[in-house]
Amino acid sequence: MLTIKNLKKIYTKGDIKVNALTGINLNIEKKEFAAICGPSGSGKTTLLNIIGTLDVPSEGQILLEKEDYTNKTERQLSLLRRQSFGFV
């Protein structure tokens, strides 16, 4: 259902680059649950924001039901959020 391949997120501020995510791979099948755990600053929120289409990755693919949504338009992403995601 959800597949993440080699996901990377790099934030830049001037000449400074911060690797928030480096090569994340994840597969969550239909009817599975997953918990994202880790220490402060490990990239949990960044990962969830990217999965939820609130942020974009620097590299990698995110597939929902085998369809890549990393290059969708904002309108397509809005529809995807409305139909497929929920945040608490």
N, C-alpha and C positions, 0 to 999 in steps of 0.2 A: 504494500500500500504506500509506504513512504520510504524512499531510498535516497540516501545522501552519499555522493561520491566525491572524494577528495576536496571537501569544502574548505575554503580559506577566506579569511577576512583580515585585511590589513588597513588600519587607520593611519592616516598621515597628517602631520601638523608641521608644515614647513619641510625641513630636511629629516625630521624624525618619523620613523615608521614603527608602528606597534602591531605585532602579529597577535591578533585576538584569537584567531582560529587557524590551526595549521594542519591541513590534511585530515579532516574529520570524515569518517565513513560510518554509516549507520543504516540499518534496515529494520523497519518496524512493520510487521505483517498485520493484516486485518484482524481485529479482535485482540491484539496484543496491547499491553500497557508498557510504558517506559518511564523511568524516572531519570531526570538529569540532575546529577549531584556533583559537587566539587567545591573546592575552597573559593573564597572571594577572589574575583579577578581571573577566574579560570576560563571564562567565555560562555557560561551558561545562558545568560541573558542575550548575548550576541547571537548564539545559536538559535534560541527560541524566536528572537526577532526575525532572523533570516528565514527560518522554517515558516513562520507566520506571515511572511511577505511584507513585514514592516521595514526591513532593511534588505540590501542586496549583497551577495557574496562578491569577493574580489575574484575568486576562481571556484570552479567546481560545478556540480550539478545537483539539483534537487528534483526528484521525480515523485509525483503523487499519482498513484495508480498508473505507473509507467509513462506518464507524460511530464516532460521537462517544463518547469515553470520559471526557470531562472531568467528567461529572456522575454517574458510576457509584457504587454503594455500595462500601464497603470489601471486602465479600465478593466482589462482581463484579470489583473490581480485583485481588484476590488470585488469582482464577481466571485473569484475563488475564495476570498476571505469570507464573504457572505454565505457561501454554500458549504464550505469545508472546514473552517477553523473556528475555534472558540478559545478565549483566554479568560482566566479568572485571576 
